[in-house]
Amino acid sequence: MNRNYAVQCSGIGKKYRVGIKEFWALQNISMNIKEGERVGIIGRNGAGKSTLLKILSRLVYPTEGRVEITGRVASLLEVGTGFNMELTGRDNIHLNASIHGMEGDEIRNIFQQVVEFSGVGEFIDTPVKHYSSGMYMRLAFAVSAHLDPDILIMDEVLAVGDLSFQKKCLSRVEGLANGGRTIIFVSHSMGDIARFCERVIWIDHGEIRFDGNSIEGVNQYEEEMNPKVSVALDSRRREGTGNARIVEIKSHGPEAAQPEAMRTGEPCTIDLRYEVYSEYANIHDVFACIIFTNEVGKRVFGVPSEVLSVNLTKLGHKGTLTCQIDRLPLVPGRYSLSVALLINNQLVDKVEMASSIKVLDGDFYGTGKLPLKTMGDICVDFGWKLESQLAAKKNEHTSNGKAYMQE
């Protein structure tokens, strides 16, 4: 065994039986992970990612192949894995630390750190079955992250909790990584993978599809999961006279690592590259419009140039019309873009569902709290004001923030 590697896998596979049928969740997985590496595991639901992490965590054994792991492993594969629901938070900290090989003095040394990090100190002597999912999650992560592991394995744990807690978790994980620990985690957030991991392993139908640079891997995965329909605009059904056409759509946010993924509340730019095929003696009106549609086909909002005092009439034979949204109001999800172009009040080109964008979590509120998809698809500025009479004395309090609206 090479001691420079924290994890070595050779030809591992995992077979399950469901009724009378057998299927392979993993097949022929061979990889080596160096000490101190940050590795992201990506893939569709059911691809085998969680099965791989369970094998690395020694929770299940592979059907075939060999796995060698060097060092203490701490795993957080789902909220509260390893917790006893009947025990208090205090007892679960001691129990988990003991399971991972810690003894009395070590446990006492980390106990207060775990409590402070989780923020559940007021309820530390309450059985965890009475915890909210957020409290449960915070304590579970705090325990795993403070066990002084050589290898930390996480499965989508950063997808739970508000933005401030996610940032706190990432900061803790980065601290462990900078201290030479090995980090392996599954996430469907490609932005987090690209920013945090130096290497990505793409699992597809139980086999390794890609193993290499994280940005390259994320780009390939995103392209397959959400192909850039803009490249096929010429083959799309269109409406209009055809005197001019939108030939390409490019959308990008401020992140260089993943330019096609935007974040709620951050700048978003959409470029419409056009070509004019007819000669116009006089152009007096040019209007462009982009309409955003959610994943169930409902229109969310549009950005028509005609409602603004902007002059777009100086069209060349070729050029680019750019729409700038300073603070993207969309909550996380995938949205389709339909585009239209009018010249002299005549529709010259219209393409439904011409392109799409992926919107990631962002801090639109400025409070560190994530938007809730259940409250609608877009965020708007708003304010609350209280006027009340208390003990014959007027009390006024105003709170500014944002809210959700849906068409």
Secondary structure, DSSP 8 states (H G I E B T S, - for coil): --TTEEEEEEEEEEEEEETTEEEEEEEEEEEEEETT-EEEEE--TTSSHHHHHHHHTTSS--SEEEEEE-S-EEEE-STTTT--TTSBHHHHHHHHHHHTT--HHHHHHHHHHHHHHHT-GGGTTSBGGGS-HHHHHHHHHHHHHTS--SEEEEESGGGSS-HHHHHHHHHHHHHHHHTT-EEEEE-S-HHHHHHH-SEEEEEETTEEEEEEEHHHHHHHHHHHHS--GGGGGGGS-EES--SEEEEEEEEE-S-SSSTTEEETTS-EEEEEEEEE-S--S----EEEEEEEE-TTS-EEEEEEGGGS--------SEEEEEEEESS--B-SEEEEEEEEEEETTEEEEEEEEEEEEEEE---SSSSS----GGG-SEEEEEEEEEEEEETTEEEEEEEEEEEEE--
